[in-house]
């Protein structure tokens, strides 16, 4: 009986089991919640007593809209008597909801109210949804209504069941697992990687495997090989099915530009940190790394302005004559309130020849404030920063003195933080310079 949402979250990695999300405007509101599981919940009579803030589709039982929704499993729920769709799925055309399995649900008696239709499932701006057997009965709209910009919709055997029986026709089908190994664990540009899903296989069971490698390549098979040709982040997914039931798994792929890493794989005593925090702690974190070398980790007490310099000798002597593309992965968490006006453009990265000759790069968007992230995964994971120091797309370039005319960098500075003070932790990994691609 909530005026707005019975259960609301904008957080990844949650599982909701055997809840009652009833008699509210929306049962579950989970936009911005990747890697989410809903199992054996009842979602009913939403949009009836309360009908606050209807979307273009109206109110709904389960609503994962207006923010990212990737790697979602909706299974064995009872979704009934809502005004509007039982399930509503929608994000952006350029960033569709992605990689779902919907199976084993009873979706019944969802009602149309005025222009809002009681569809069983409403889908817009979505890609790669696998439908197992769901039972649809008495819904006043379509069983599944596909609005615009939907693709890769996969229907397993008996996906749409109209039986009035409460027995689940899937019960005699063996449960499917989706578990895979990645070899090697750390991924570099133009190096072969193997994905092996043999651990998913039950004895004598015929399974289908579908891989989306995140770079436009799709593959099938129990064991596949792949090469990523460009560095950065890739959203990779796997769906396994036995023709009746399905399971999903995923991996955030971080492809490193080069093995010629500097700084982030060096001794922590080569780094210097300063700023207005009450304390700093710098360490090497071998558990939080995408390169395998460990990351540089800086914990800061309450503060807003932090300066990180490498190396303390100021004699790096890094030759960049033939390598003009700078790259680094960062991971940043803080309890500071964001700068909602988006004026805090950090980190500012400066490359020094000496104190009188250097080049500074200021991002044209917020990074550490997390308001302009390119993908939802960057909320709590690694962010890839990369730019050509001659023509830095997305960064303002300021040259002081002769800049880097000698083709040598002796010192690297990172100025980071938030407009508002807060406790923070920064990880940096895989820092390197490479040639233009």
C-alpha positions, 0 to 999 in steps of 0.5 A: 500500500505505497503511494508510489512504489512498493519496492524501489531500487536503483542498484545492481546485483540484488535478488528478490524472493517471495515478496508481496509487492501489492496495492501500490502505484508500481509493485517493483520499480527497478530502473538502473538495476543491472544483474537483478533476479526476481523469483517467486514474488507476488505482484498484484493490484498495483495501479488500482488503489494508488496510481501515481505517476503513470508512464506512457504505458500506465502503471505496472506490476514490475517496471524496469524503465527509465534507466539501465536494465541488463542481465535480468532474470524474472522467474516463477512470479505471480503477476496479476490484477495490475492496472497496466502491464504486468511487466514493463521493460524500456530504456533508450533507443541508443542504450536498450534494455539488454539480456533478459530471461523471462520464464515460469511466470503466471501473468493474469488478469492485468487490466486496461484503464483508459488509454493504458493497456493491460498487456501481460508484458510491455517491451520497448527499446530492448534487445535479446530477451529469451522467453521461456514458458509463461502462462498468460490468462485473462489479460486485457491487452496483448500477451506480449506487446512489442512497441518500437526498437526491439530485437533478438526476441527468442521464444523457447518451446511453449513460451506463451501458455494459455492454460488455466491450470496453476501447474507449471508445465516447466516442472519436468524440465531440468534446471539449466545452469549458465557458468563459464570460465575465461582463459586467460583471466586478463584480456589484452588487445589482439590476444586470443581469449577462450570462453568455456561453458562446459561447467553448465552442462548436465549429463546427456542434456542437449543445450544451446549456447548463445554468446554476445561478445559485446563488440558486435560479434555473436557466437554459439557453442560450448567453447568459443575463442575470440579476439578483441581488436580495440581496448575498453569496456564490453558488455558480454552475455551468455544465455544457455537453454534446453529448449524449455528453460534458460539461464544467463550469465555475463562478464564485464569485459575490460580490454587493456591496450598494451602490456607496456604498463607504467606507474600503476604496476610500480612500487607504491613509494613511487607515488605521492598523494596530497590534498585537503583530506584529513588522511591518505592511505596508498597501497597496492590492491592485488584483488582489485585489478584488471591487468593482473599486476594489481592496482594503485589504491588511494583511500582518502578521508573527508575532503574534496581536492586530491592530487596524485603524482608519479613518480616522486623522482620527477624523472620518468623519462618516458619517450612518447614520440611514437605513442600518443594515445594515453589510457588508464582504467579508474574505479572511484567510489565516494559518499560525497553528494554529487555536483548536480550542476555538472561543473566539476570536470575531473580527473584533470590529467597533466603530463610534465616535462618540467614545472615550466613545460607541461600539457593539461587535459580537462574532461568536458564532462563529469567522470568522478561525479558519476553523472555522465557515465557512458554505461551503468556498469561504471557506477561501481566498476572500472571506467576507461579513460583514453585520449590522443594527446595531440587531438584529445576528443572529449578533453580540453587541452592546455599547453604551458611553455613548450608543452611536451615538444621534447617528446618526453614525460617526466611526471604525471599528475592526477587532480581528482575529487568532488565539488562536495567533501566526502570519503573516497577510494580511487583505484588506477590500473593499466596505465599506458601510452600506445600508438594511434590505431 
